[in-house]
Structure formats: structure tokens, C-alpha cells
Amino acid sequence: MAAIEGFRVRNFGVLKDVYIGKLWDTEGAQPLTPLSAVIGKNGVGKSTFFDAFGFLADCLKLWVEEACDKRGGFERIRSQGQTGPIEFRIHYMEEP
């Protein structure tokens, strides 16, 4: 079984560049625990952060174009004013 240790999102909704946990290039960062809390003020992107997981799931189930269409199209889900691609990085550890 694999465990997600870190997750990074770029240019997805209000999340221009956000990461949580340990990624391959984040020295000294701690991996996510089996139960992690995401807290913050209203409108800072907590729901968008979790929708990123839903978007990835839809990409795998429905294909990328349909996942974008489900959320109003690519230009609507890409961070406002950004021209780069939407990027996700998932760092996970698989048990032997």
C-alpha cells in the first residue's frame, strides 16, 4: 500500500504554488501523517486544495478534457493571470 507523503499544486484556481508535506526536492520537510489537518481563513484555497485531488481522480477516470470541462474549462481552473501549465506533484512511499 502507498502513502502520500507530499503534494504540490501550481496554477490551479487560487493556488499559484502551494505544497504540503515532503517532496523529493524539499530538504528537511516532514512527510504527511495518516491524519493531516488543513486550516486557514475563508477564501484562501482549502476547498480548492482538496478539489485538486478530485480533479486528478477525474483526469484518471474521465480523461483530462472532461475533468476540465466539469469545472468550466481549462482557462477557468487555471490561476488567474497565469500562463503556465497546471502542475501537480505527488510524493508517495510504497511499502515493501
HUWOTA-V509603 format. One record per run of one state. SS is the DSSP state (a for helix, b for strand, c for the rest). FROM is the first residue (numbers start at 1). LEN is the number of residues. If there is no record, write none. Layout:
ss:from:len
SS:FROM:LEN
SS:FROM:LEN
This chain:
ss:from:len
c:1:1
b:2:11
c:13:2
b:15:7
c:22:24
a:46:17
c:63:1
a:64:7
c:71:3
a:74:4
b:78:1
c:79:8
b:87:8
c:95:2
